[in-house]
Amino acid sequence: MSEQPHAPDSATNRLAGESSPYLLLHRHNPVDWYPWGEEALARSRHEDKPIFLSVGYSTCYWCHVMERESFSDPRVAAAMNRDFVNIKLDREERPDLDEIYMTATQILTGQGGWPNSVFLTPDLKPFFAGTYFPPADRYGRPGFASVLRDLADAWRERRGEVEEQAAEMAAAMRRFLEERAQPAAAPPGTAAAWRAVDGLARRFDREWGGFGDAPKFPTPSNLFLLQEMAAERPEAAEMLAATLDAMARGGIYDQLAGGFHRYATDREWKVPHFEKMLYDNGLLLELFAREHARSGSEQAARVVRETAAFLAREMTAEEGGLWSAIDAETAGEEGAYYVWSRAEIDAELGGEDAAFLAPLLGFDGPPFFEGGRYVLWVPAPWEEVARRRRLPLAELLGEIEALKSRLLAARSRRPRPATDDKLLADWNGTAIAGLATAGEMLGEPALTRQAARAADFVLGTMRPNGGPLLHARRGGKAKIPAYLGDYAFLVRGLLALHRATSDESWLTAAAQLAAEQSSRLGDPAGGFFVAAPSPDLLFRSKDPFDGATPSANAVAVVNLLQLAERTGERSWLHQARAALLSFAPLLDHHLDAVRMMAIAARRYHQAEGAMEETAPGRREARAGPPPAAGPRLPSPAELVRADLAVAAAATSKGWRPFRLALEIAPGWHLQANPAGDEFLLPTTLEGEGVELRALRYPPGEPLAPPAGPAGPGASPPAVYRARVELAGELRRPPAGAGRLLLTYQLCDDARCLAPVTQALDLGL
């Protein structure tokens, strides 16, 4: 007899027994929800029904919208319950499954996001995916009811086509998830970090800080890279300082309570997406503490103190662990807790004080948030305002703080957004590292004690009886074996505590967890799997890419290098080397996605050199023969020499003639401009902060075709060989730094290298 479907009553469904706040959000839906597990998977196989998998998290705005619109609609729920086995998944509890099925959505649709809505065969292969679906057709999107009907019909009437598509999707996902990290013969060099900075410089917003246009995300891996290179690369220091300053003064930072929202929806960082995530605040706390130590910025120190206070006040459990997130919306309205009308501010402060504060917190102009309201932000640095007003900075700050406190007290009386009080080992690790680093860099032991208390909580409650680390804890219960991110970020936090306190117990705990990480998740080919083997996983991946947090594999490599340095054990260095060999090709071909790995590669060569110098008998020579040098791709810098000459004299309107000579190594060529084929990348020259005119590219020479007949009407592409010269005129704005960007692709008679963009200083 087949299992009878569970019929949710008006009170609860199966999710009522879960601990995840995101799953509990759906416990009153009329949908016959299952949590991910064998009960649901077995029912799908037994009844031969497809699975609808809905993945989200508690502070996801569109997840809430879909819950209200579609999953609470009895008619939609009836279709879901009749034709599908419905599974609700919290991506923060199962990042391994989230990665697999987000990959499917990105392959199928070209984009991703949450809620992630994926339809699976009973053997867990995806055949259709999307993100948010409205209940009925609108916004140019198909309604969820239509999607359900069409997919149910396809499953009944065109089953073979559906299963064929699912098999093709699974093969594509396997190629992406399992074959993207092929070992190299040698670890990547230190030049990757320099090239990664060049990549950021090309996207840097010189007016507002950050990279690219709206929306703007903190992307800590970018900022850690700039901090890594700031001492050797002035441009890196400038980009770092400008971005942190813009974030600290923007609406992305909570100007009243401290702490950062998830991201900015606009280029100026003024209007955020209002959820507050623990991982953002832990990582940014560390970045701002390091910026204060690097530059002496008092603004950075204020952000550190305020953010640490916010974490203690609003995101810390009584036992010392830190909660996961604060929601973006209150009563269904995005940002309602945080935004202000001018009338509300005047009512709290009175006209005179409101007028004083208005230009300092950005509510003196027209409202720029929906409903005629403001997000508080800092249009000009307060240090600059104090100079203009001829006031001591401390006096101005005292007045500002008194008025901010009154607004914060008023705001605290509003209905609060929900808090996700789930405790995650990895996100706690980011906060532990941030607080420990802040205590060290600012010389404030209270912050270090805050970090130690959180670390004691995680080690005491999420490693029961000293056993393997667990991922999540809520309601007094810890569950789910740890993922790579849990080990990587928690070990990072423990190492930061060791550095801040010199307490060897933190180093011992870090080494124990790193060893456990290797035994549970290590890949013999190098690097680490995201999760341990499990029958409910289609694939095991080794995700090397940075995202909202830096890559866990890259963080793990940096941890191993620190363990090698602090313990003197070369086995940690060997593990780091094996991981870097595994991921080395990505630094050649996907550098913009693995900037944290570029830091790890740079640190590896520093650590290796230091250990060679200090190891007995290794000061003059290595023990044994050097490792064989494997084949490698040539560097473009070795093959193309660019010599830019700009005239010293300018016309009355500032234009200067220039010539750019390119010397190309024998046997290689560049695509000319034009290249003679729409699929080829022509050599191009662009100005960054520089105007160009009368730009002249030399004609290319035809590339001799390889032996064999040419296709009908085929003509050879045009190329540059040996030495060519580009010429034109340029003009730089008076205050601009300015440079030229040369983009080209090198090929020989059998292969092409990846396209590169080379920055050329003007020398003016």
N, C-alpha and C positions, 0 to 999 in steps of 0.2 A: 504494500500500500504506500502510495506516495505521501510525503510529509505534508500535513495541512498548513497552508500559509498562516503566518501569525497575523491576527487582525488587531491592529493597534486600537485601543479605546481612546476616548477623548482626553485621557490623562497622559499616558506615556506609551512609548514603543520600546523596542529592545535597547535603544541607546540610553535609557534611564539608568542602566546598570554600569555605565562607563564613567571614567573619571575625567576625561578630557572636556574642558569647557566648550570646545567647539562641537564635539559630539552631543553634549548635553543640550546645546542650543536647539538641536533638532529632535529632542525626545518627545515633543508634543505634536510633531508632524503626523498627518494621516498616512505617511509613507511607511511601508513595511521595511524599515531600515535594519540592516545588520552592521555591526562593526566588522572590520576585516578579520577573518579567521576561518577556521576549517568548517564551521557550521554553515556559513554562507557559501563557501566554495563547493562543499559537498552537495548542497541543495542545487546549485547551478548545474553540476554534473548529473545529478540524479534526475532532475526534471528537464534537462537539456534546454535550459533557458540562458540567454545571454545575461551578462552582468552589466548593470549601470554603476560605475564607480565615480563618486563625487568626492573630490579632494579639496580641502580648504584649510583655513585656520581661523582662530577666534576673532582676530582683529582685522579680518579682510572685509572691506566694505561691500563689495559685490557678492561675496558669499552670503552676507546678511540679506541683501536684496533678493537673491535667488531663493533663499529660505522663506522669506515672506511671500514672494510672488508665486513661486512655482510649487515648492515643497509643502506649503500650507494650503494649497488649492485642492479640495477633495476630488475634483475631476481629473486633474493632472496626476494626483497620487493614485487614483484608481487605475489609470493606464500604466503607471510604473509598477504597481503591485501585480497587475494581471500578466504583463508580458516580460518582466525583468526580475532578476534578483538584485536588490538595491543595497549598495555598500557605501557607507559614509566613512571617510578616512581623514584624520588630522595629520597634515603633512609634517607637523613638528614632532609628532610621535613616531612616524615612520618615514624618515627622509630617504631611505633606500627605495621604498615603493614610490614616493613622490618623484624621485629623479627618473625612475623608469618610465612612469606614465606621463610625466611632463615632456620627456624626450619624444614620446609617441605623439603628443599634441603638437609639438613644434615641427615634427616631420610632416604630419598630416595637414597642418594649417599654416605653417610658416611663422607662427607666433605662439606665445604661451602666456600663462597667467592663471590666477585663481579667482573664482572657483575653476578647477580643472574637471571637466565633464568628459568621461571616457567610457566607451562601450566595449566590452570584452567578450570573447568567446569563453565557454566553460574552461578551456585550458589556458585562460588568462592572456590571450593575444588580442591586442586592440584592433578594432576595425573602423571606428569612427570616434572623433573627438572634437571638442570645442571648449570654450570657457563659459562665460555667462550667456544663458539663453533666457529671454523674456518668456512669460507664459504663453503669449500669443504673438503672431508675426508683427514686428515693429522695429524701429531703429535700423531698418535694413537687415535685421537678423531674423532667421526663422524662429518661430515660437517653439517652446519646449514641447508643447503638445503635438505639434506637427512633426518634430524630430522623433519623438517616441513612436508615433503612428508609422512613419516611413520606415524606421529601423525595424520595428516589429514585423511589418509586411515583408521587408527584405529577408529577415531571418526565416520566415515561413516559406516564402515563395522563391527566393534566389539564394538559398543556403550555400550552394557551391561557390558562388561569386563572393559571398561574404567571407567564407573561410579561406578562399584563395587570397583575398586582400589582407586578411589577418596574418596569413603566413608570410606574405611579402613584407608587411609592416614589421613583423618580428625579425625577419632577416635584416631589414634596414636598421632596426634598433640595435641588433647584435653588432653590426659593423660599426655603428657609431659608438656604442658603449664599451665594446671589448677590444676594438682594433685601433683605437685612437692613440695609444701609447706604445710605440714600438721601440725597443731598446736601441741605443746608439753605442758606438765604440768608445766614446769618451764623454765625460760630463760636459755640459754646456759651459762656455767661458764667461768671463766677467763682462764682456762687451754687451751681453743681452740687456743688462740693467741700463746701460747708456742708451741703447736703441729704444728701450721701453720709455725712457724719459723723452726721447725725440717724438715718439708716438703721442705721448700726452701733450707735448708742446704744440703739435699740429691741431689739436682739438681744444686747446685752452681758451677760455673766454676771458680776454684781457680786461674787459670792462667789469664783469660781475663775478669773476672767479669760477672755478669748476670747469667742467669739460663738456663741450657740445651745447646744445640748446635745451629747452624744456622738454620733458621734466628733468630735474637734476637730482641725482642720488649722491649720498656721501661717498660710496664706493671706497671703503678703507684701504683696499689693496693699492689703489692709485696713490693715496696719501702716504702710506707706509713706504712706497717706492720713492716718493719725493723726499721724505725724511732721510731715507737711506743715502740718497745721493746729494743732499743739500750742501754738505761740507765741500764737495768737489765740483759741484755744478751750480753756479749762482742762479741760473735760470730755474733749476729745481726748487731752490729755496724761495724764489720769488713766487712761483706758482703755488707752492705750499702755503706760504704766508697769506697770499691773496685769497685763496680758497677758504682757509680756516677763518680768516677775518670775515669774509662774506657770510659764511655759515653762522658764525657767532652773532652777527648783527641781524641776520635774517629772521623771518617768521618760522623757518624750520627749527630754530631754537626757541624754546619756551622762555620768553623774556621775564616772566613773572616767577616761575617755579623752578627753572632749570630743566635740563634734559632735552634731547633732540627728538623731533618727529621723524617719521620714516623717510620722506623725501619732499622736495619742493615741486610743485606743479608748474612753476614759472621759471624763467631764466634768472630773475633777480633774487631767488631764494625766499620770497616774501610769503607766498601762500603754500602751506604744506598739505600733504596728506597726513592727517592728524594722529594716526596711531603712533604709539611710542613702544619701541622694541628694545628688549634688554641687550641684545647683541649690538645694536647700533650704539647705544649709550656706553657699553663697556669698551668697545673699540675706540670710539671718539674720545672717551675719557683718557685713554692711554695716549692717543695722538695729541690732544691738547696739552697734556702734561709734558710730553716730550718737546712740543713746540715752545712751551714756557722755558724749559731748560736750554733749548737751543738759542732762542732769540731774546729771552727776558720779557716777553710780552705779558703785561699785567692783565690784559683782556683774556688771554689764554688761561692764566691762573684763576681769574674769576669764574670762567666757564667750568674749570675743573672743580672748584669748590662747590659751585651751585649744582652741578650735575651729580656729584657725590652725595650732596645733601638730598637731592631729589630721589636718588636711588634708596637712600636710607629711610626716607619719609614715606615714599609711595610704592616702592617695589620690593621691600625686604620683609620676609616672613619673620615671625617672632623668634624662630630658631636660628635665623641668620642667613638662610638661603634666599636667593632672589627670584621673584616671580618673572614670568615670561614677557608680558605685554600689557599695555593699556589700550583700550579700544579707541577707534577714531570717532565714533558717533555716540550721541546720546539721544535716546528716544527716536532713533531712526534718522537723525540729522547729523551729517558730517560736520565736525568741528564746533558743535553748539557750545560745548563747555569752555572753549578757548577764545571765541571771538567776541567783539564788543561793538555796540553802537556808540556814537558820540554822546547820546543822551544818557546811556548807562554810565559812562565814564564821568560825565559832569555830575550825575546824581551822587556818585560815590566820593568824588574829590572836591566838588565845588568848582565854580567857574575859574577862579584864579589859579588854583593848583592844576586844573585840567589844561588851562592855557599854557602854563609853564612846561608841563610834561608832553604836550602834543607834538612839538617838533622833535623831541628826544625819543619818542616811541612811535612815531610815524602815523599819528592820527590827526594831523593838522590839515591834510588835503582831502580830496573827495574819497569817500569809502571805496575800497577795491575788492571787498569780499561780498558774496551774495547776500541779499537782504539788507543792503546799506550798512554793512558792518566792516570792522577792521580786524586784521591780524596785527598784533603788536610787533614792531621791528625797530631797528636802530638805523635811521637813514645816514647819519654821520657819526664817526667815532666820538665817544664822549670826551676823550682826551683833546680832540680838535675843538669840540664845543667849549670846553673849559678854557682853552687858549683864546678863542674868539671873545668869550665873555670876561676874560681876565679874572677868572676864578681859580683858586686852588682846586686841583682835580678831586682831592678828598672831600672838599666841601660840596662840590657838585654831585659826586657819587652819593654822599650822605642824604642829600635832598631827594635824589632819584629813588634810593632804596626805601626811604620812608613812604613815598607815594606808591611805589610798587607793592609794598607790604599791604597797604590798604586795599589795592585792587586785588591782590592775591586772596586776602581774607574774604572779600566779597565774592570772588570766583568760587571759593571753597564751599560757599553756601548753595551753589547750583547743583542740580542732579549730576552725579559723576558718571563718566563713561565706565563701562565694565572693565575689570582687571582679570586677565588670564593668570590665575594663581598656580598654574602648573610650573614645576621646577625642572629645568633641563640641565644636564651636566655640562653640555658644551656652552650654552649661553651663560651659565654661571661662571664658566672658565674665562669668558671674555671680560666679565665684570671683575673677577678676582685679579686678572692681569692689569686691568685699568686702574683699579683702586690701589694695588700694590705699587704700580709705577707712579701713580699720583703721589702716594705717601713718600716715596723715595725722592722724586723730582722736586716736590714742593717743601720737603723737610717737615711733613706733618704726619707724625706717627699714628694719629687717630685714623687716617685713611688706610694705613697698612693694617691696623687692627680690624677695620671693617672688612678688608680682604681676607684676613686670616679666619675671621669668624665664619665667613661664607665657605671657605675651603674646609674648615673643620666640619661644617654641616654636610657638605657633599661627600667628603671621605667617610664620615661616620654613618650616613643614612643611605647612600647610594652605592656602597660597597658592603652589603650586609655580611657580617662575620668575616670581613676581609676578603670576601669572594670577588668574582669579576664585577667590574663597574657596570652600573645600569644607566639607562638613558633618561628616564622621566620619573617624577614623583609627584603625587597629588593625593590629598586626603590621607596622608600617613602611609601610603603604599608606593613603593618604587617598583618599576617594571620595565620590560623591554631591554634586552642586552645592548650594551653600548655600541655606538657606531664610531667610525673613524673620527668624526668631528668632536665627539665627547672626549676621546683620548687626547686629540691634538690640542684643543683649546683649554682643557683642564690642565694638562701638563704645562702648557704655556703659562697659565696662571700660577702654578706651583713654582715654576722656575723664576717668575717675577717676584714671588714672595721670598724665595731663597736669596735672590739678589738684594732685595730691600732689607732683609733681616739678618742674613748670614746664618740662619737657623738650618742646620743640616737635615733636620727631619723633613723639610719641604723638598730638598733635593732627593732624599731617599724615596719619598712618595712618588715624585716625578719619575724616577728611574723604574720603580716597580710598575707604574702604569704604562710607561713606554715599552717595557718588556712584555706586558700583557697585550698591548696593542700589536706588537710584532707576532706573538704566538697566535692570536685570534684572527688578525686581519692582514698579516704580511703576505705579499705575493713573492714566491721564490724568484720571479723575474725582476723584482724591484718594485718599490712603492707599496701602497696599501689599498686593499679593497674597502669600499664604503661600509660593507656589512659582512657578517659571517654567513656561511652557506645556510640556505633555508629552502625547504620545498616550495614555499609560496613566492619565490623570486624567479622571474624569467631569466635574469642575468645577474652576475656580480660585476659591478663596474669599479673602476679606479678613477673617480672624478678628479681631474687635476685643475679644473677651471675656477677662477675667482668669480664670485657673484656678490650678493649682499654682504657676505663675509669672505675673507680670503680663503683660498683653497686649503682644505684640511690636509691634503697631501703635502702642499708647500709648507704649511705651518709645522707639520710633523717633521719635515726635513730640517727646518730651522731648530726645532727642539732637539733633534738628534745631535746637531752640531754643538748646541750649548751643553748637552750632556757630555759629549766628548771632551769639550774644553774644561768642564768643571770637575770631571771624574778622572780624566786622563785615559779613559778606556777607548781604544781605537775601534772596538767593535761598533760603537755608535757611528763613528765616521764612515765605516764600511757600509752600514745600512743607508746612510745618507747618500753615499756615492751610488749605490745600486738604484736608489729611487731616482736620482738625477739622470742616470743612464736611461732609465725607463721613459722619462718624460722629456729628454733632451730635444727630440725632433719638434716638439711643440713650441719651443723657444725660437726655432727657425721659421716656423710656418704659421703660428697662431700666437705671437708674442703679446698682442693686446689683450688676450684672454688669460694669460698666465703671468701677470706681473709679479705676483708674490713668489712664483717659482724663479723668476729672474733674481729676486733678492736672495733666495735660497742658494742659487748657483754662485752668486758673488760671495756669500758667506762661506760656502764650501771651500773655495780656493783660499780664502783668508785662514780658515781653520786648518786646512791641510798644511799650509805653509807654516803656521804657528806650531803645529804638532811635529813637523819635520825638524824645526829648529830646536825643540825641547826634548825630543825623544833620544834616549841614549844611543850613541853610535850613529846618529843620523844627521849630524850637523854638516858633515862634508859630503856624504853620499847616501843614497837609498840602499837598503838591504835588498840584494837581488837585482835582476835586470829591470829596466823601466818597462811599463806596460806598452804593448804594441800600439802604435798609432793607427786607428782604423780610418777608413775613408771618410771624408767629410765634404760638405758642399763648400765651394770657395766663397769667401766673403766678397760682397760687391766692392768694399773699400780696397780690396787687393786688386781689383780688375778694372776699376774706372777711377781716373784721377780728374778732379774738377778744379779748374783754375779760373777764379773770377777776378776780373779787372774792372773797376769802376772809375770813371773820370773824376779827377779831383775838382774840376771846375763845373759849376752848374749854370744853367741858363737863368734868366731873371725869374722864371716861374718854377725853378727848382729841379728841372729835368737834367739828368746826367746820363750820357751814353755809357754802355757797359758791353763787355764781351765775356762770354763763358766758354772756355776751351775744355773739351773732354778728350782725354787720352784713354783709349780702350785697349786692354791687353790683347796680344795676338791670339787668334783663334776664337775670339768672342765678338759679339755685335750687339747693338741696341736696336730696338724698333725705331724707325725714323718717324718724323711727324710731317705729313700723314704717313701711317704705316702701310696703307694699301689694302687693309682688310679690317672690317669692322670688329672682328674678334680679337685683334691684336691690341696691345697697350702701347700707344705712341709715347715717345719721350716728350715730356712737357715741363715747362717752367712757369711757376706761379709766384706771386708776391704775397708775403704775410706782413701786414703793416706797411706795405710798399705798393705803389701804383706802377704798372708796367704799360708801355705803349711801343708801337713800331717793333714788336717782337718778331724776329726773323729766324726761322729754322732752316738749316741747309737742306737741299734735296738729298734724299737717300739713294743708295745704289741698290739695284735689284739683287735679291738673294738667290744665288744659284740653286735651282731645285735639286733635290736628291735624285739619284738614278731612278728611272722608271717613268712611265707615261704620265703626263699631267692630265687633269680632268678637263672637260670641254670648257673653253673660255677662261681657264685658270691663268692667273698672272702672279709672278713671284712678289712677295712682300718687299717693301723698301726698308733698308737697314743703314745704320751708321757703323763704320769700322775705323780702326786705327786712331785718327784724330779728326774731330769736327769742332766747329765753332758756332755758337748761338750768339746773337747780338740784339740789342734793343736799347730802350731808354727806361730809366726808373726814376721815381720821385718818392721820397719818404716824408711823411708828415713831420712837422717840427718836433713833436714830443715823442714820436714813435721810435722804438728800437729797430724793428724791421729786419727782414731777411728774405732770401729767396728759397723756394722749395723746388728741388729738381726730382722729378719722378721718372723712373725708367725701369726697363726689364732687360736683363742680360740673358743671352742665349749663346750656345755654341752650335756645332753641327748636329748635335744629337739630343740636346736638352735645353730647358729654360729654367732659370732660378726664379724665386718669388719676386714680384715687383717690390721696389724699395722707393722711399722718399728720403732724400738727403737734404738737410738744412745747410744753407750757405750764408755765412755772415758777410755783411757788406763791407766791413773794414773801414767804415767812415767815422 
